[in-house]
Amino acid sequence: MGVFDDKVAVVTGAAVGLGNTFARALAAEGASLAVCDVRDENADLADELDSPVMAVHADVSDADDVKRFIDGAIDYYGQIDILVSNAGVWRASLPTDDMDKTIDDYDVVVGTNLKGVFLCGRAVIPHMIERGSGEIINVNTDHLHTCGAPFEWDHGDAPDCPWQADGPRPTGGGPAMDLYDASKWGINGLTFGWSQALEPHNIRVNALCMGATDSYMLRSFHNFDPSPEEEASWMKAEDVARVMLELIQDGRTGENIGFAVGHPVVLPARRTNPYYIPGDPTRD
Ligand SMILES: NC(=O)c1ccc[n+]([C@@H]2O[C@H](COP(=O)([O-])OP(=O)(O)OC[C@H]3O[C@@H](n4cnc5c(N)ncnc54)[C@H](O)[C@@H]3O)[C@@H](O)[C@H]2O)c1
């Protein structure tokens, strides 16, 4: 018996990386899955898991794809209980990029990371309201509260992190990813707006804000050959997934749950006075 027996979970971007681990963790607790991705390996989950898996090739930045995927899942299972909006992409972007590059970057990065979360939510929420319950997890980033630069990116003139001078290297954020960060900051508007609008409907909305976590994306930043020291510093997707399962069962809403490299990957106590941009596990 799993804690999500009789539940149906949607996970976007489930072919590799965190989404794949989230899908496996939900299935291990009994959930039936509807997963989408733009990679064909997404279909492998159906062969690899004992649980029911509906695997669809769909691009979360495309409204028609999202409607086809979500409506198809509702038709197939008759219900969706959990939405994990995980699909995401990263590209380096600078405010000085030429217009052709930057418009393409905007469409891909903001289209996937922010519009994808928006479209999946819009498609699922009416169904959850009709059912009178739902759990939505938006996958965000620790860039909301860290500073610094990724390991391989040389920003010698980036300012020091003001709150973690002697601590582990802070991850992410910074001058070479304005579009990625804008897309992720935008998710705050959806997470906090939805959490308030949907609380009367018994629908909870929270976000996961990870630092460097082992995944296809993170390995690609290191040409799939990270140094042992770097690799050892990463969080494990399985640990983030464990906390996600706890969060779904916890009953809170409207929180960013932060995971910072060098700190325990645990579900923090509920915030009695949430920050608008919380999620920093090193703060009270
Ligand atoms: N790994 C980290 O360190 C880290 C840290 C902070 C936040 N995140 C976030 O976690 C999420 C997962 O990242 P990851 O590291 O596992 O990346 P990943 O590249 O390993 O996996 C992302 C998955 O999303 C899929 N995807 C990309 N664009 C898509 C689209 N338009 N439609 C459908 N699927 C699409 C990819 O094909 C892939 O299977 C992302 O939202 C990312 O921004 C990751």
The ligand as a MOL file (V3000), in Angstrom:
LIG
                    3D

  0  0  0     0  0            999 V3000
M  V30 BEGIN CTAB
M  V30 COUNTS 44 48 0 0 0
M  V30 BEGIN ATOM
M  V30 1 N 19.0480 20.3630 -11.4370 0
M  V30 2 C 19.1810 21.4980 -10.7530 0
M  V30 3 O 20.2180 21.7630 -10.1380 0
M  V30 4 C 18.0220 22.4630 -10.6840 0
M  V30 5 C 18.1250 23.5060 -9.7710 0
M  V30 6 C 17.0660 24.4060 -9.6620 0
M  V30 7 C 15.9390 24.2270 -10.4300 0
M  V30 8 N 15.8620 23.2020 -11.3240 0 CHG=1
M  V30 9 C 14.6280 23.0750 -12.0880 0
M  V30 10 O 14.1800 21.7370 -11.9930 0
M  V30 11 C 13.4540 21.4010 -13.1750 0
M  V30 12 C 14.0440 20.1290 -13.7460 0
M  V30 13 O 15.3980 20.4020 -14.0810 0
M  V30 14 P 16.4650 19.2600 -14.3300 0
M  V30 15 O 17.7350 19.7210 -13.7350 0
M  V30 16 O 15.9230 17.9320 -13.9500 0 CHG=-1
M  V30 17 O 16.5950 19.3670 -15.9250 0
M  V30 18 P 16.8060 18.2250 -17.0000 0
M  V30 19 O 17.2410 18.9140 -18.2470 0
M  V30 20 O 17.6810 17.1840 -16.4440 0
M  V30 21 O 15.3260 17.6620 -17.2080 0
M  V30 22 C 14.3130 18.5390 -17.6900 0
M  V30 23 C 13.2840 17.7390 -18.4520 0
M  V30 24 O 12.2900 18.6650 -18.9450 0
M  V30 25 C 12.0800 18.3620 -20.3100 0
M  V30 26 N 11.6160 19.5220 -21.0400 0
M  V30 27 C 12.3380 20.6100 -21.3910 0
M  V30 28 N 11.5860 21.4640 -22.0890 0
M  V30 29 C 10.3580 20.9170 -22.1730 0
M  V30 30 C 9.1420 21.3340 -22.7720 0
M  V30 31 N 9.0570 22.5010 -23.4280 0
M  V30 32 N 8.0570 20.5430 -22.6600 0
M  V30 33 C 8.1380 19.3430 -22.0040 0
M  V30 34 N 9.2750 18.9020 -21.4260 0
M  V30 35 C 10.3610 19.6790 -21.5140 0
M  V30 36 C 13.4330 17.8670 -20.8080 0
M  V30 37 O 13.3210 17.1850 -22.0440 0
M  V30 38 C 13.8750 17.0130 -19.6570 0
M  V30 39 O 13.3730 15.6950 -19.7350 0
M  V30 40 C 13.5650 22.6120 -14.1090 0
M  V30 41 O 12.3970 23.3980 -13.9830 0
M  V30 42 C 14.7720 23.3450 -13.5710 0
M  V30 43 O 14.7380 24.7220 -13.8640 0
M  V30 44 C 16.8830 22.3140 -11.4700 0
M  V30 END ATOM
M  V30 BEGIN BOND
M  V30 1 1 1 2
M  V30 2 2 2 3
M  V30 3 1 2 4
M  V30 4 1 4 5
M  V30 5 2 4 44
M  V30 6 2 5 6
M  V30 7 1 6 7
M  V30 8 2 7 8
M  V30 9 1 8 9
M  V30 10 1 8 44
M  V30 11 1 9 10
M  V30 12 1 9 42
M  V30 13 1 10 11
M  V30 14 1 11 12
M  V30 15 1 11 40
M  V30 16 1 12 13
M  V30 17 1 13 14
M  V30 18 2 14 15
M  V30 19 1 14 16
M  V30 20 1 14 17
M  V30 21 1 17 18
M  V30 22 2 18 19
M  V30 23 1 18 20
M  V30 24 1 18 21
M  V30 25 1 21 22
M  V30 26 1 22 23
M  V30 27 1 23 24
M  V30 28 1 23 38
M  V30 29 1 24 25
M  V30 30 1 25 26
M  V30 31 1 25 36
M  V30 32 1 26 27
M  V30 33 1 26 35
M  V30 34 2 27 28
M  V30 35 1 28 29
M  V30 36 1 29 30
M  V30 37 2 29 35
M  V30 38 1 30 31
M  V30 39 2 30 32
M  V30 40 1 32 33
M  V30 41 2 33 34
M  V30 42 1 34 35
M  V30 43 1 36 37
M  V30 44 1 36 38
M  V30 45 1 38 39
M  V30 46 1 40 41
M  V30 47 1 40 42
M  V30 48 1 42 43
M  V30 END BOND
M  V30 END CTAB
M  END
